[in-house]
Amino acid sequence: MWPFLSRVEHDARERVAKGALLLDVRTHEEFTASHIPGAKNIPVQELAARMDELKKYKSVVVYCRSGARSAAATGLLKRAGHEVLDIGAMGNW
């Protein structure tokens, strides 16, 4: 389906196509400036308080600017029982 993508990119797109949430954990300002179409924005510093918004999603694909915030979000999401694919930087999409 996506023949020139890396394995992570392919897996991420496949999961989203099957209903996974695409989660952008950058700031609202960064998200407004640019984001992947279809992504939901919950800044990593707000994620713990907003986990109830993610209840209906078993699988989550998470990204940020460089990978540090998405890594932090991944730990929190996994502890809450989500299947998580961290693609790191937005450019990895």
Buried (B, 14 or more C-beta within 10 A) or exposed (E): EEEEBEEBBBBBBBBBEEEBBBBBBBBEEBBEEEBBEEBBBBBBEBBEEEBEBBEEBEBBBBBBBEBEBBBBBBEBBEEBEBEBBBBBEBEBB
